[in-house]
Amino acid sequence: MIATLIVGAVAVLIFPLLISKWRWSWFLYVLCLVSNGLGLEFSGAVLRPEHVGLLLSLAVLAGARRETGQTRVRTFSAAVWIPLIIWLLFGVFASIAKSPEVISSIYIVSWTASSLLAMWIMSRNSAPRVELVAIGSYAIALVSVLSVLSWLGGTFAGLTTPLSGYNAGEVIQRVSGLAFEPNLMGAIGSLWIAVMVYWRRSLNRRVNSLVWIIALATILTMTRAAWVALAVIVVFALVRDRSRAVQNIGVVIVSIVVVLGSLASGALNWLTPLTDRATSLFDLESGTGGFRARSWAMAFDDISAQNSLFTGLGVNTFEQRHADLVQAGLADYLSNAWIAQLYDVGLLGLCAVIVGLIFVWWSTRRRGDSIAFFVALAITTALTNSLWFAFGWVFMTLFDFRSRIVPNGGIDQKRPTQQDLVNGRVSAAASNRETTTGPTREPK
């Protein structure tokens, strides 16, 4: 209790500073989002950096609002929020009705709710999105550099660091960064690259060059879903903008060559685990793929046995009903977010979250560019469950949206389109304040 009061007092004292330095607050908040592997446990609940980082997101909101004329931005309509709230409510009801450990399930629901709260806060931020992406790219690149160095030290010098390591039964190091597991680090990297590719025409060359190190760290997670997601992002970019996409393809190809070259320079037998992992991409008979397939089959058996296809069995109750897998270190959760939603909140809850995500995508401008992010999200969550964590929900707010801007004391104004600016239908001052494609400012 005393520690909580002290932390609260410190937060109140430094909040004005965080507002005045809102770009640094955003930089730190991105670091919090990608540090979901860290946490302090209190009576079974874990307080993670992304939860504490909500204070930083509020500082970014307030600081950017002050700098841009204290405007309020309404990014998402009720069509986004209503399905997502229904999804949460299904989680609450299913957990109360069916969960063997109701408190544990409600804790996960509250965790997910905090992630949606972070999404709501950032969706109302008036800061230029391209500026947020530029600053965030430096934060994720910093973690990526340290992770790659950790991987090199562990692979060739036998050093042990928390940023990379060996999973049980594996003979090749995997980058995990500060994330909960390598799969989540792979999801973070691939989703952020999708955001960078979306803004590639507006980011300066220095920021765009950061995609190299982020892509390399993502590949070194040895997460096959992340590899597929990267390929999908490149293909969509190629379809949308061939000249730019060729550069992005080169980044990915060169990164892969660097990885293979590094492995080969150490010893040829290092290539075998890597190639085995790549060739077993769709292997559902043995290894981790085989275990996932069996766990998914167990989940469907549970759903069928309890006749809970539409209503679900409670949030994160798979590990509660199969504690033997947890004790054996084989599974802490159901490793497919979409099957997990069917298990947790039923078909109705699954449909609700999918509808919410579709409306988020539909709210973006240049939907042909932003769709790569949502396809990559679907792919990466097929082999892990990242929907509890805040990073994906916050990253969704970094696209260019059909927002409505509300000046203090004013009425709703639709955000001007680029064509409006070209045609001179809005003032230059409004252009500087309301568009999201202006010059970037990085932390000083």
C-alpha positions, -999 to 999 in steps of 0.1 A, spaced: 0 0 0 28 24 10 47 16 -22 16 23 -43 11 57 -26 48 65 -32 46 56 -69 13 76 -72 29 107 -56 60 105 -79 37 101 -110 18 132 -100 50 152 -95 66 142 -129 34 143 -150 39 180 -160 74 172 -171 61 143 -192 36 165 -208 62 192 -218 85 165 -232 57 145 -248 79 132 -276 102 116 -251 72 103 -233 61 86 -265 95 71 -270 94 57 -235 59 44 -240 69 25 -271 97 9 -250 70 0 -224 49 -16 -251 77 -39 -264 88 -48 -229 59 -70 -221 82 -97 -209 90 -77 -178 67 -74 -148 62 -73 -110 39 -99 -95 14 -89 -69 -8 -117 -54 -10 -136 -87 -14 -105 -109 15 -91 -129 20 -54 -134 38 -49 -167 55 -18 -182 25 -14 -207 2 -9 -177 24 17 -160 29 32 -195 -7 43 -196 5 74 -177 29 81 -205 2 77 -231 -19 103 -212 12 127 -212 15 122 -250 -22 130 -254 -20 161 -233 13 174 -246 3 170 -283 -31 186 -276 -14 216 -261 11 219 -290 -16 215 -317 -41 239 -303 -57 216 -278 -78 198 -304 -96 166 -297 -95 139 -323 -122 113 -328 -105 86 -348 -129 56 -344 -167 56 -346 -191 35 -325 -188 8 -351 -153 1 -338 -160 4 -301 -193 -14 -297 -181 -48 -311 -149 -46 -290 -169 -38 -258 -193 -66 -266 -162 -89 -269 -150 -79 -235 -185 -84 -220 -187 -119 -235 -154 -125 -217 -168 -114 -184 -200 -134 -187 -183 -166 -199 -156 -163 -172 -182 -159 -144 -203 -188 -158 -177 -213 -168 -143 -205 -155 -127 -229 -129 -108 -199 -116 -130 -168 -121 -106 -143 -106 -77 -154 -129 -100 -151 -159 -113 -117 -149 -77 -105 -144 -70 -114 -181 -102 -95 -191 -91 -65 -172 -56 -67 -188 -73 -68 -223 -95 -38 -212 -64 -18 -203 -50 -25 -238 -82 -12 -254 -80 18 -231 -45 25 -244 -59 22 -279 -87 47 -271 -62 72 -256 -39 71 -286 -68 72 -310 -77 106 -296 -41 119 -299 -37 150 -322 0 144 -328 10 138 -365 10 101 -369 40 101 -391 60 118 -363 49 92 -338 60 65 -362 94 81 -367 100 84 -330 87 49 -323 109 35 -350 140 47 -330 127 30 -299 121 -4 -316 153 -1 -335 171 4 -302 157 -28 -288 164 -46 -321 201 -35 -321 206 -48 -285 188 -80 -293 209 -87 -324 241 -80 -305 228 -104 -278 221 -131 -304 256 -127 -319 272 -129 -284 252 -159 -275 257 -177 -308 295 -171 -313 308 -163 -278 285 -183 -256 273 -152 -237 241 -154 -218 218 -123 -220 180 -119 -214 174 -106 -249 180 -140 -266 183 -176 -257 173 -212 -263 138 -225 -258 133 -259 -243 143 -286 -268 157 -262 -294 193 -260 -306 192 -226 -321 191 -192 -304 161 -170 -308 158 -133 -302 131 -124 -277 141 -88 -270 122 -75 -240 90 -94 -250 73 -122 -232 85 -148 -258 102 -148 -292 68 -152 -310 57 -119 -295 89 -102 -304 84 -115 -340 49 -101 -339 61 -67 -326 87 -64 -353 65 -75 -383 36 -53 -373 58 -23 -368 74 -28 -402 39 -29 -416 33 6 -401 66 19 -414 58 6 -449 24 23 -448 42 57 -441 73 49 -463 66 79 -486 65 104 -456 93 91 -434 127 104 -441 156 82 -454 172 79 -420 140 66 -404 133 43 -433 168 28 -430 159 15 -395 137 -11 -411 169 -31 -418 178 -37 -381 141 -42 -371 137 -68 -399 169 -86 -389 158 -88 -353 124 -100 -364 139 -128 -385 162 -138 -357 132 -145 -335 131 -177 -356 93 -173 -356 79 -188 -387 47 -168 -385 67 -136 -384 86 -147 -415 53 -153 -434 40 -120 -421 71 -102 -434 67 -118 -468 30 -108 -469 39 -72 -461 65 -71 -489 40 -86 -514 13 -61 -505 39 -33 -509 49 -47 -542 14 -47 -555 7 -11 -542 40 6 -551 65 -14 -571 95 9 -569 93 13 -531 85 -23 -526 116 -34 -544 137 -16 -518 117 -33 -490 121 -67 -506 159 -60 -508 159 -53 -471 142 -86 -462 164 -106 -486 196 -91 -475 186 -96 -438 180 -133 -445 214 -135 -463 231 -119 -433 215 -144 -410 225 -174 -431 260 -160 -436 264 -155 -399 253 -190 -391 275 -205 -418 306 -185 -406 302 -201 -372 298 -237 -383 279 -254 -411 259 -275 -387 242 -242 -375 224 -242 -409 206 -274 -402 183 -262 -374 175 -230 -393 166 -249 -425 147 -275 -406 127 -247 -389 120 -231 -423 110 -264 -440 88 -274 -411 67 -243 -415 35 -262 -421 45 -294 -402 16 -302 -378 28 -337 -371 60 -332 -351 78 -307 -329 61 -274 -318 37 -277 -348 26 -311 -337 21 -300 -301 1 -269 -313 -21 -291 -334 -28 -315 -305 -35 -286 -281 -60 -271 -306 -77 -305 -310 -80 -306 -272 -96 -272 -272 -122 -282 -297 -129 -314 -277 -135 -292 -246 -158 -269 -265 -178 -299 -279 -179 -317 -245 -194 -287 -228 -216 -275 -257 -201 -240 -255 -196 -232 -292 -215 -199 -290 -208 -188 -255 -173 -200 -247 -157 -215 -216 -142 -184 -200 -111 -163 -207 -78 -182 -206 -94 -213 -191 -76 -237 -214 -46 -236 -191 -69 -239 -161 -84 -271 -174 -51 -285 -186 -28 -277 -157 -7 -307 -165 6 -289 -197 15 -258 -176 33 -278 -150 52 -296 -177 62 -263 -192 45 -270 -225 18 -243 -225 8 -212 -206 -20 -204 -229 -37 -216 -261 -12 -207 -288 -37 -195 -315 -55 -162 -307 -85 -171 -329 -90 -206 -316 -85 -191 -281 -113 -166 -287 -136 -194 -298 -126 -213 -266 -128 -183 -243 -158 -162 -255 -174 -185 -281 -184 -179 -317 -203 -147 -308 -174 -131 -290 -150 -142 -318 -173 -126 -344 -174 -94 -323 -136 -89 -321 -133 -97 -359 -160 -71 -367 -142 -45 -345 -109 -51 -363 -126 -49 -397 -141 -15 -389 -107 -3 -376 -92 -12 -410 -122 3 -428 -116 36 -409 -81 40 -424 -72 60 -454 -54 40 -482 -69 8 -471 -49 -10 -498 -18 -1 -478 -31 -6 -443 -45 -41 -450 -10 -56 -448 -9 -48 -411 -42 -66 -404 -32 -96 -424 1 -97 -406 -18 -95 -373 -40 -124 -383 -9 -145 -392 12 -137 -362 -16 -144 -338 -22 -177 -354 8 -191 -335 5 -171 -303 -20 -150 -284 -10 -114 -285 -45 -99 -282 -41 -93 -244 -11 -72 -250 -13 -35 -258 12 -32 -286 -10 -44 -315 -39 -22 -304 -18 9 -301 0 3 -334 -34 3 -350 -39 39 -341 -8 50 -361 -24 50 -395 -40 79 -413 -77 79 -404 -108 96 -415 -108 115 -382 -130 143 -369 -112 172 -351 -130 192 -324 -113 225 -314 -119 237 -279 -153 253 -278 -159 245 -314 -179 220 -335 -168 189 -352 -147 195 -383 -138 167 -407 -101 163 -411 -90 177 -445 -80 153 -472 -48 157 -492 -69 167 -522 -85 194 -500 -51 208 -492 -41 207 -529 -72 226 -539 -67 252 -512 -100 246 -494 -83 248 -460 -58 272 -447 -21 265 -443 -24 268 -406 -51 241 -406 -29 220 -428 0 222 -403 -22 214 -374 -45 187 -387 -27 166 -413 -5 137 -404 20 138 -432 41 168 -422 78 168 -414 89 146 -385 105 158 -353 126 133 -334 135 134 -297 163 158 -289 
